[in-house]
Amino acid sequence: MNNHGKPRLVKFYQAVESEQLQQTVIRRVYQQVTSRPDSFCNYLEGAVPEWGESVKLIYRHYATLYFIFAVDAQESDLGILDLIQVFVEALDKCFENVCELDLIFHADRIHYVLDEIVMGGMVLETNISVVLQSIKE
């Protein structure tokens, strides 16, 4: 999401009943994440009531973009932060200083990069060199 709450990349790995519920979840997540000062940690537990209490939001704020993952309670917070870092680095390598416009105009390539890292909700790879090699191939 950008700083104004516009989703630039959305991918649900769990079935969501309707488009309206998706928009409600996105809006709620944005409000919760942006209301926190930058000095706070990048984790929120039980932050998506529509999905129950076992959901955590793990996010990073880079320039004008928030990269936010909603995960279950068993996921490692540091592991997901590492995943976000690898994703952003891979995008940086693919687009030479990725920006919001790259996310808008190259959504297919962005999804492809994400699919090299996460598939079906399971983390496949967080080694940046392996991810970049797969993207080049």
Protein Blocks (a to p, Z undefined) as FASTA:
>chain_A
ZZkopafbdcdfbdcfblklmmmmmmmmmmmmmmpcfkbccbdehklmknojkbccdddd
ehjbccdddddfkbcfklmmmmmmmmmmmmmmmngopafklmmmmmmmmmmmmmmmpggh
iafbfcfklmmmmmmZZ
